[in-house]
């Protein structure tokens, strides 16, 4: 385990708190008048989902959790389970929808992903930075709408994800979506 100073804590980092892995969802480095700096941190237990608020002093030490990351491929959804296959061993695992809810709209069959493991238990999935998804439903395109306009409309994509798109986008168009921002990036050439 890597030991860090509390001042090195950052959002998204996974640290050990009370012996269990917690994801940092918020931190703020605050310096008070004459005293030492304090770092209020909000944590979410990766295993149980419970949240905690902790305040560290600048000279406190925290342990960074060892997270293994594997290249895997999303295969299919079975009820609330999402099946992924290890690209090296071809072993398949199922992850519950509640654990990856924020990214399910970017997953379609054969999407390459990085799956994070703690103690041989999957704890998170990172999709590629961009994905290509087809428009299932949107308002008809407006004549004369150009790519430079700032006017948008909602579009439902093949995975059920709803995003804002430019007015010229039509049903059945293939779009490039940024998975980090959830925004339309363009169309493939």
Backbone as a ProteinNet text record, in pm:
[ID]
protein_1_A
[PRIMARY]
XXXXXXXXXXXXXXXXXXXXXXXXXXXXXXXXXXXXXXXXXXXXXXXXXXXXXXXXXXXXXXXXXXXXXXXXXXXXXXXXXXXXXXXXXXXXXXXXXXXXXXXXXXXXXXXXXXXXXXXXXXXXXXXXXXXXXXXXXXXXXXXXXXXXXXXXXXXXXXXXXXXXXXXXXXXXXXXXXXXXXXXXXXXXX
[TERTIARY]
83.3	0	87.7	44	114.3	60.9	150.2	110.6	127.5	23.4	23.5	1.9	46.3	11.8	-131.7	-204	-343.6	-356.9	-253.6	-257.8	-253.4	-221.8	-216.5	-349.4	-449.7	-580.8	-643.1	-704.7	-771.6	-904.5	-996.7	-1125.4	-1101.9	-1180.8	-1171.6	-1070.2	-981.8	-879.9	-947	-889.7	-943.9	-843.8	-890.2	-804.5	-868	-787	-839.1	-880.6	-1002.3	-1054.4	-1118.9	-1073	-1119.6	-1102.2	-994.5	-961.5	-1039.7	-1126.4	-1204.7	-1180.9	-1192.5	-1167.5	-1281.6	-1244.7	-1340.5	-1295.4	-1390.7	-1362.1	-1382.8	-1288.1	-1297.6	-1394.8	-1506.5	-1604.3	-1593.7	-1526.2	-1507.1	-1392.6	-1309	-1207.5	-1183.2	-1137.2	-1102.5	-989.4	-883.5	-767.9	-790.5	-809.6	-838.4	-728.2	-683	-581.9	-647.8	-641	-697.9	-588	-625.3	-533.4	-398.9	-388.8	-260.5	-242.5	-350.2	-341.6	-292.8	-287.2	-245.5	-363.8	-332.3	-436.5	-523	-649.7	-739	-792.3	-823.9	-874.6	-1003.1	-1119.8	-1245.3	-1264.8	-1300.2	-1311.8	-1443.8	-1513.8	-1632.2	-1590.7	-1626.8	-1587.7	-1710.7	-1700.8	-1806	-1741.2	-1790.3	-1738.5	-1770.6	-1667.7	-1684.7	-1761.7	-1749.7	-1815	-1960.1	-1985.5	-2120.9	-2200	-2129.8	-2197.9	-2225.1	-2195.4	-2219.1	-2121.7	-2167.3	-2081.9	-2032.8	-1921.3	-1863.5	-1796.6	-1794.1	-1721.8	-1611.5	-1489.5	-1371.9	-1293.9	-1230.7	-1145.2	-1003.6	-911	-771.1	-691.7	-585.3	-488.8	-384.6	-316.7	-221.1	-107.2	-74.5	34.8	-13.3	-144.8	-196.6	-153.3	-146	-110.7	-233.4	-251.6	-359.9	-299.9	-364.9	-319.5	-401.6	-332.3	-399.6	-428.1	-551.5	-589.5	-528.6	-486.4	-432.7	-550.1	-562.8	-670.3	-609.4	-655.7	-610.9	-707.1	-652.8	-736.9	-713.9	-823.8	-814.8	-888.7	-832.6	-901.8	-1008.2	-1132.4	-1243.3	-1335.1	-1424.9	-1519.7	-1661	-1745.8	-1885.2	-1952.8	-2025.3	-2090.6	-2240.6	-2311.9	-2457.7	-2514.8	-2643.4	-2715.2	-2812.2	-2817.6	-2909.8	-2985	-3102.5	-3177.1	-3102.8	-3067.9	-2991	-2841	-2799.3	-2657.8	-2597.5	-2474.4	-2400.7	-2280.3	-2271.1	-2168	-2046.9	-1928.1	-1801.6	-1710.4	-1623.9	-1531	-1388.3	-1303.1	-1161	-1099.3	-1027.1	-969.5	-855.1	-794.5	-684	-728.4	-806.1	-844	-980	-1056.7	-1193.4	-1291.2	-1248.3	-1336.1	-1443	-1566.6	-1676.1	-1720.7	-1754	-1806.3	-1933.6	-2020	-2141.6	-2137.3	-2165.5	-2166.9	-2308.8	-2359.6	-2494.6	-2507.6	-2621.3	-2646.9	-2628.2	-2666.4	-2656.9	-2512.8	-2416.3	-2275.8	-2215.1	-2278.2	-2221.7	-2326.3	-2428.3	-2542.7	-2505	-2400.3	-2364.3	-2305.7	-2267.9	-2208.3	-2287.1	-2396.3	-2466.9	-2517.1	-2543.6	-2589.4	-2484.1	-2360.5	-2251.9	-2214.1	-2280	-2242.1	-2330.9	-2268.2	-2336.2	-2243.1	-2294.6	-2216.9	-2080.5	-1978.9	-1840.3	-1768.4	-1820.2	-1751.7	-1633.2	-1511	-1395.6	-1402.1	-1371.1	-1376.2	-1257.9	-1233.4	-1136.7	-1218.2	-1200.7	-1274.7	-1176.1	-1213.2	-1128.3	-1170.6	-1069.3	-1092.6	-1021.6	-1087.2	-1024.9	-1046.4	-939.7	-948.9	-1025	-997.9	-1061	-1210.8	-1260.6	-1402.5	-1413.6	-1499	-1512.5	-1576.1	-1514.9	-1564.9	-1598.2	-1563.1	-1593	-1559.4	-1620.7	-1597.3	-1572.9	-1468.3	-1440.2	-1458	-1555.8	-1575.8	-1468.8	-1458.1	-1364	-1402.8	-1311.2	-1336.3	-1451.8	-1461.9	-1574.3	-1634.2	-1764	-1833.6	-1918.6	-1948.3	-2036.3	-2170.4	-2276.7	-2410.6	-2507.6	-2606.1	-2705	-2823.9	-2878.1	-2994.9	-3118.7	-3195.1	-3318.9	-3438.4	-3435.5	-3551.4	-3507.8	-3555.8	-3533.6	-3631.1	-3645.1	-3731.8	-3670.1	-3752.3	-3696.6	-3596	-3500.4	-3399.8	-3466.8	-3409.7	-3462.8	-3378.2	-3442	-3371.2	-3286.7	-3164.5	-3076.3	-3001.3	-3025.8	-2953	-2808.3	-2716.5	-2575	-2506.2	-2385.5	-2308.3	-2265.8	-2263.8	-2215.7	-2322.7	-2448.7	-2556.2	-2549	-2594.7	-2594.1	-2726.8	-2822.9	-2954.7	-2947.4	-3003.1	-2999	-3138.1	-3146.4	-3270.9	-3233.5	-3327.2	-3296	-3299.2	-3214.2	-3212.2	-3195.6	-3273.5	-3260.6	-3173.5	-3067	-2973.5	-3009.4	-2943.6	-2975.7	-2965.8	-2890.3	-2875.6	-2976.4	-3058.9	-3156.4	-3106.5	-2980.3	-2921.5	-2986.5	-3019.9	-3077.1	-2975.8	-2939.5	-2843.5	-2896.4	-2833.4	-2866.1	-2778.2	-2841	-2769.1	-2804.3	-2720.3	-2753.3	-2881.4	-2944.7	-3073.4	-3067.3	-2950.2	-2940.2	-2934.9	-2919.7	-2910.2	-3046.1	-3043.8	-3166.4	-3165	-3281.5	-3295.2	-3203.2	-3144.1	-3051.8	-2911.1	-2885.3	-2748.7	-2662.1	-2535.2	-2438.2	-2364.3	-2356.1	-2294	-2176.1	-2079.8	-1968.5	-2003.2	-2004.1	-2041.2	-1920.7	-1891.7	-1784.9	-1841	-1780.8	-1833.1	-1798.3	-1702.9	-1666.5	-1759.7	-1810.2	-1898.4	-2043.1	-2065.1	-2199.4	-2248	-2156	-2193.9	-2165.6	-2244.6	-2226.2	-2092.2	-2013	-1881.8	-1876.5	-1968.6	-1966.4	-2018.3	-1993.4	-2031.3	-1906.5	-1900.1	-1782.2	-1770.7	-1651.1	-1629.1	-1637.7
-118.4	0	124.7	221.4	348.4	443	505	598.5	740.8	822.7	959.6	1056.7	1179.2	1285.1	1326.1	1368.7	1408.2	1520.8	1603	1712.3	1662.4	1534.7	1477.4	1414.4	1417.7	1361.7	1442.2	1372.5	1435.4	1364.2	1434.3	1374.2	1251.4	1147.2	1025.2	925.5	969.4	881.5	778.8	661	557.5	534.3	559.9	546.5	448.6	401.2	313.6	399.4	378.8	447.1	339.3	325.1	218.2	80.9	65.2	-63.9	-100.4	-12	-41.4	65.1	27	123.8	224.6	351.4	460.5	548.9	593.4	685.9	828.3	915.2	1055.7	1125	1173.4	1242.3	1393.3	1440.2	1584.3	1604.4	1703.5	1742.9	1892.2	1953.5	2095.5	2118.7	2177.7	2208	2347.1	2356.9	2484.1	2516.7	2640.4	2683.6	2781.5	2751.3	2841.4	2934.4	3044.3	3147.3	3099.1	3057.6	3019.3	2867.6	2797.1	2651.9	2586.1	2456.8	2383.6	2371.8	2334.9	2320.3	2198.1	2206.9	2091.8	2059.3	1933.9	1887.8	1810.4	1879.1	1805.2	1720.7	1593.9	1499.5	1424.1	1410.6	1325.5	1197.4	1085	954	867.2	779.2	680.2	543.3	458.3	322.2	247.7	196.4	128.6	-1.6	-65.7	-195.3	-179.5	-93.3	-81.3	36	134.8	252.4	359.7	332.8	430.9	546.6	664.6	782	821.2	891.4	938.2	1072.4	1155	1281.4	1275.8	1303.4	1295.1	1424.8	1468.5	1587.1	1545	1563.4	1529.3	1656.1	1642.3	1751.4	1735.2	1842.4	1837.6	1738.1	1707.8	1613.5	1469.3	1444.1	1307.2	1227.5	1098.4	1006.7	921.3	892.6	803.8	698.6	583	476.7	477.6	475	465	316.5	285.4	145.5	95.2	-29.6	-90	-137.3	-78.1	-111.2	-173.4	-291.8	-358.3	-320.5	-294.9	-257.2	-356.6	-408.7	-506.2	-454.7	-484.8	-455	-561.2	-516.6	-609	-555.7	-639.8	-602.9	-624.6	-522	-536.5	-626.7	-729	-823.7	-800.6	-806	-795.5	-765.5	-727	-702.6	-817.1	-866	-972.6	-925	-867.9	-809.2	-687.2	-688.7	-577.8	-606.1	-715.8	-750.5	-715.7	-664.7	-631.7	-723.4	-799.4	-901.8	-845.6	-866.8	-823.9	-944.8	-943.6	-1053.3	-1002.4	-1073.5	-1042	-1071.2	-974.4	-989.8	-1089.8	-1122.8	-1217.8	-1358.6	-1373.3	-1507.2	-1552.4	-1461.4	-1486.6	-1519.5	-1496.3	-1514.4	-1405	-1442.4	-1346	-1314.6	-1186.3	-1143.7	-1062.8	-1059	-979.1	-873.8	-749.4	-636.6	-582.9	-561.5	-511.4	-367.8	-338.8	-206.6	-95.5	-118.9	-15.3	29.7	-55.8	-22.6	59.6	57.7	128	215.1	254.4	325.8	448.2	519.3	642.9	621.6	498	475.5	379.8	322.4	221.5	276.7	405.1	465.2	467.4	439.1	438	296.5	195.9	57.7	-7.1	-57.6	-143.8	-262	-368.4	-491.2	-461.7	-527.6	-521	-390.8	-313.2	-190.5	-226.8	-182.9	-208.9	-117.5	-171.8	-95.9	-134.4	-54	-88.8	-112.9	-230.4	-265.6	-264.5	-190.9	-181	-286.2	-348.3	-451.4	-414.4	-441.1	-430.8	-564.8	-629.8	-760	-860.4	-861.2	-948.2	-924.7	-810.1	-775.8	-654.6	-662.4	-545.8	-429.1	-311.2	-194.3	-77.6	-88.9	21.3	-13.7	60	39.6	175.6	184.4	306.3	276.2	340.8	319.2	395.5	373.2	453.3	601.5	689.7	833.6	876.6	814.7	843.7	713.3	716.2	601.9	651.6	560.8	593.6	525.5	606.5	555.2	610.1	528.8	566.4	636.6	737.6	810.9	727.3	697.5	621.2	712.6	827.4	916	1060.6	1150.9	1293.9	1368.8	1497	1578.6	1583.5	1606.2	1615.9	1730.2	1714.5	1818.5	1943.8	2056.4	2183.1	2228.7	2265.8	2312.2	2433.8	2435.4	2548.9	2543.7	2443.7	2433.1	2396.2	2464.8	2438.8	2391.6	2343.9	2294.2	2405.6	2529.9	2639.4	2695.1	2656.3	2707.5	2652.3	2729.7	2685.7	2625.8	2617.3	2564.8	2411.9	2349.5	2203.3	2147.3	2016.6	1943.9	1811.1	1747.9	1618.9	1505.9	1408.2	1289.3	1166.7	1062	935.1	843.4	790.8	705.2	557.8	470.8	327.6	260.8	318.4	260.4	316.8	412.2	476.3	608.5	639.6	765.5	881.8	988	1108.1	1220.7	1281.5	1392.2	1506.2	1621.1	1735.6	1730.8	1750.4	1745.1	1868.5	1902.9	2014.4	1985.9	2091.9	2080.3	1998.5	1987.6	1915.6	1763.8	1712.9	1568.5	1503.6	1388.5	1316.4	1176.2	1113.4	974.4	887.3	785.1	689.8	744.6	872.7	925.1	855	835.8	783.4	904.7	912.1	1026.3	981.3	1070.5	1047	1118.8	1043.6	1097.5	1089.5	1198.4	1201.4	1139.8	1030.8	961.5	1031.9	1123.7	1195.6	1313.1	1375.1	1490.9	1458.6	1348.5	1313.3	1401	1464.1	1558.7	1505.7	1557.1	1531.2	1588.4	1509.1	1554.1	1572.9	1507.6	1516.8	1388.6	1375.3	1253.6	1193.2	1059.8	996.9	1034.4	1042.6	1079.8	960.9
0	0	0	-75.4	-84.2	23.6	98.9	203.9	150	166	117.4	232.1	212.3	305.8	275	375.9	355.8	254	238.6	140.9	-3.1	-23.1	-157.5	-199.9	-114.2	-146.9	-260.1	-354.6	-468.7	-495.1	-562.2	-599.2	-686.3	-663.7	-742.4	-689.6	-601.8	-545.4	-453.3	-446.1	-357.8	-245.2	-122.6	-5.1	92.7	186.3	291.3	410.6	456.9	575.9	661	784.6	873.4	809.1	731.7	672.3	547.7	498.9	378.8	272.6	144.1	36.8	25.1	16.5	1.2	-114.4	-193.2	-302.3	-251.1	-279.9	-239.5	-335.4	-281.9	-366.3	-353.5	-248.1	-227.6	-129.3	-156.6	-59.5	-74.1	33.2	28.6	126.5	77.8	161.4	220.6	352.1	418.4	518.7	515.5	611.1	706.6	835.8	936.2	986.7	1043.6	1092.1	1140.5	1264.8	1321.9	1329.3	1313.7	1326.6	1198.6	1202.2	1083.2	986.9	867.3	765.6	795.1	757.3	768.8	630.3	611.9	484.3	508.9	495.6	507	380.7	400.2	289.2	300.4	186.6	181.4	110.3	171.4	119.4	94.7	-6.4	-30.4	-27.6	62.2	73.8	-55	-118.9	-247.2	-232.9	-119.8	-100.5	-56	41.7	96.3	39.5	-18.6	-72.1	31.6	158.9	264.9	251.3	294.2	286.5	425.4	426.6	552.8	526.9	630.3	623	726.7	682.3	768.4	752.3	859	851.7	889.1	796.5	821	849.1	926.4	942.3	832.3	799.8	688.3	711	835	860.6	878.1	865.4	873.1	750.3	768.7	658.4	625.6	498	453.3	360.8	358.1	269.1	141.9	30.4	-98.2	-122.5	-159	-181.4	-312	-311.3	-433.9	-518.8	-634.6	-726.8	-851.4	-886.2	-1008.3	-1120.6	-1237.6	-1350.8	-1463.7	-1520.4	-1628.5	-1751.1	-1869.2	-1994.6	-2014.9	-2026.8	-2046.2	-2154.7	-2197.8	-2302.2	-2249.7	-2266.6	-2227.1	-2329.5	-2282.7	-2372.1	-2383.7	-2270.5	-2275.9	-2137.5	-2137	-2012.1	-1990	-1866.2	-1829.2	-1705.1	-1725.1	-1613.9	-1563.3	-1433.6	-1376.1	-1376.6	-1437.5	-1443.7	-1578.3	-1574.9	-1696.6	-1704.1	-1813.2	-1827.9	-1903.2	-1843.2	-1901.2	-1915.3	-2019.5	-2041.5	-2036.2	-1961.1	-1953.5	-2090	-2146.8	-2280.6	-2286.3	-2172.2	-2171.5	-2136.1	-2028.9	-1982.2	-2035	-2094.1	-2143.4	-2030.8	-1905.7	-1790.4	-1793.9	-1757.8	-1758.3	-1616	-1593.6	-1464.5	-1489.5	-1389.9	-1399	-1289.5	-1329.7	-1235.4	-1230	-1108.2	-1090.2	-1141.4	-1202.4	-1260.3	-1157.8	-1032.9	-929.4	-905.3	-937.4	-914.7	-1028	-1146	-1261.8	-1331.3	-1257.4	-1313.4	-1395.8	-1355.1	-1423.1	-1562.6	-1597.3	-1729.8	-1819	-1772	-1852.1	-1985.2	-1992.7	-2118	-2226.7	-2192.5	-2291.1	-2334	-2276.4	-2303.3	-2408.2	-2512.6	-2608.4	-2633.2	-2688.7	-2706.7	-2768.6	-2716.3	-2763.1	-2730.9	-2636.4	-2594.9	-2506.3	-2542.8	-2456.5	-2334.4	-2217	-2091.7	-2004.7	-1904.3	-1801.1	-1674.5	-1614.7	-1493.7	-1377.5	-1272.1	-1154.5	-1052.8	-990	-889.8	-760.9	-648.3	-517.2	-449.5	-410.6	-344.5	-432.1	-560.6	-661	-677.3	-632.1	-644.5	-736.4	-841.6	-929.2	-853.8	-867.1	-794.4	-886.5	-1013.6	-1104.1	-1247.1	-1339.1	-1481.1	-1545.2	-1627	-1701.6	-1850	-1914.2	-2057.8	-2136.3	-2267.7	-2346.9	-2338.9	-2372.9	-2363.6	-2453.6	-2570.8	-2660.5	-2710.3	-2736.4	-2795.4	-2911.4	-3003.8	-3115.4	-3092	-3087.7	-3063.1	-3167.2	-3200.1	-3301	-3236.2	-3306.9	-3259.6	-3286.6	-3181.7	-3194.3	-3214	-3145.4	-3150.2	-3127.1	-3211.9	-3194.5	-3283.7	-3261.3	-3346	-3485.4	-3588.4	-3724.1	-3734.8	-3827.5	-3850.1	-3904.9	-3873	-3922.2	-4040.1	-4150.8	-4270.5	-4234.6	-4284.7	-4262.2	-4131.1	-4046.9	-3919.9	-3949.4	-3887.2	-3912.5	-3785.1	-3804.4	-3690.2	-3596.2	-3644.1	-3559.7	-3466.5	-3487.3	-3401.8	-3261.4	-3164.8	-3025.3	-2982.8	-3073.5	-3040.5	-3044.3	-2940	-2933.3	-2909.5	-2923.6	-2897.5	-2831.9	-2759.8	-2698.2	-2801.4	-2781.1	-2866.3	-2777	-2804.6	-2733.1	-2817.4	-2757.6	-2829.6	-2810.6	-2884.9	-2885.7	-2749.7	-2656.9	-2523.5	-2424.2	-2470.6	-2383	-2326.4	-2349.4	-2302.8	-2376.9	-2303.7	-2364.2	-2349.7	-2463.4	-2461.7	-2548.2	-2536.6	-2620.5	-2745.5	-2862.2	-2989.3	-3072.6	-3171.3	-3261	-3339.5	-3387.2	-3456.1	-3585.4	-3650.2	-3777.1	-3761.2	-3640.2	-3616.6	-3641.5	-3711.7	-3745.5	-3686.6	-3687.9	-3645.2	-3730.7	-3669.8	-3731.8	-3755.5	-3724.2	-3733.2	-3629.4	-3661.6	-3567	-3509.7	-3376	-3309.5	-3224.3	-3208.2	-3116.4	-2986.4	-2876.3	-2745.2	-2651.8	-2581.7	-2482.4	-2353.4	-2307.6	-2189.2	-2059	-2062.7	-1940.4	-1915.1	-2022.8	-2007.3	-2043.5	-2117.7	-2162	-2275.6	-2345.9	-2450.4	-2590.1	-2684.8	-2827.4	-2870.7	-2945.1	-2991.8	-3143.2	-3213.9	-3359.5	-3419.9	-3551.4	-3622.6	-3682.2	-3691	-3751.2	-3898.3	-3947	-4088.4	-4177.7
[MASK]
+++++++++++++++++++++++++++++++++++++++++++++++++++++++++++++++++++++++++++++++++++++++++++++++++++++++++++++++++++++++++++++++++++++++++++++++++++++++++++++++++++++++++++++++++++++++++++++

